[in-house]
Amino acid sequence: MTTTTTAQLEFITEAELADLLRQKVSTVQRWRRLGCVPPYLLVTREVALYRREDVTRWLSSRLVVPTPKPRAKKAEEPAAQVAA
């Protein structure tokens, strides 16, 4: 028998997810239809709940850490030709 912790059962609503992502609820709903959101529990056809743990994992997986690109060296200018 497995033990379920309170954290595993902590859900947020689609409106809370939208607020967290700073998006409209309709945008999150569209993403859900496209399969672009973390796993969810479909309570009814219109109501989806997200485990906070899944949302955290999903956000972490989308984290982009920028890495500086090396600067290109400027081509050396040819020495000025001396007129003979």
C-alpha positions in Angstrom: 0.0 0.0 0.0 1.4 3.4 -1.0 1.3 6.4 1.3 0.0 9.7 -0.2 1.3 12.9 1.3 -0.6 16.1 1.6 1.7 17.8 -0.9 0.8 15.2 -3.6 -2.9 16.0 -3.1 -2.5 19.8 -3.2 -4.2 21.1 -6.3 -4.5 24.5 -8.0 -7.3 25.6 -10.3 -6.9 26.6 -13.9 -7.5 30.2 -12.8 -4.6 29.9 -10.3 -2.3 28.4 -12.9 -3.2 31.3 -15.3 -2.4 33.8 -12.6 0.9 32.1 -11.8 1.8 32.2 -15.5 0.4 35.7 -16.0 -1.9 34.5 -18.7 -5.6 34.7 -19.3 -7.6 31.6 -18.2 -8.7 31.2 -21.8 -5.1 30.9 -22.9 -4.4 28.2 -20.3 -7.5 26.4 -21.5 -6.3 26.6 -25.1 -2.9 25.2 -24.1 -4.7 22.4 -22.2 -6.6 21.5 -25.4 -3.2 21.5 -27.3 -1.5 19.4 -24.6 0.9 22.1 -23.7 0.3 22.1 -19.9 1.4 20.0 -17.0 -0.6 16.8 -16.2 -4.1 17.6 -14.9 -7.1 16.1 -13.3 -10.2 16.6 -15.4 -13.0 16.9 -12.9 -15.6 17.8 -15.4 -15.4 18.7 -19.1 -14.8 22.3 -18.1 -12.9 22.0 -14.8 -9.3 20.9 -14.7 -7.1 20.8 -11.5 -3.3 20.7 -11.5 -1.2 19.2 -8.8 1.1 21.8 -7.4 4.0 19.3 -7.6 3.4 18.7 -11.3 3.2 22.4 -12.0 6.5 23.0 -10.2 8.2 20.2 -12.1 6.8 21.4 -15.4 8.0 25.0 -14.8 11.4 23.7 -13.8 11.7 21.7 -17.0 11.0 24.8 -19.1 13.7 26.9 -17.4 16.1 28.4 -19.9 19.6 29.3 -18.6 21.2 31.7 -21.0 24.8 31.0 -21.8 26.9 33.8 -23.2 28.2 33.3 -26.7 31.9 34.0 -27.3 32.4 37.2 -29.1 33.7 36.9 -32.6 37.1 38.4 -33.1 37.2 41.4 -35.3 39.2 40.7 -38.5 42.4 42.6 -38.5 42.5 45.4 -41.0 45.2 45.0 -43.6 48.2 47.3 -43.0 47.9 50.5 -45.0 49.9 50.1 -48.2 52.7 52.6 -48.6 52.7 54.3 -52.0 56.0 53.8 -53.8 
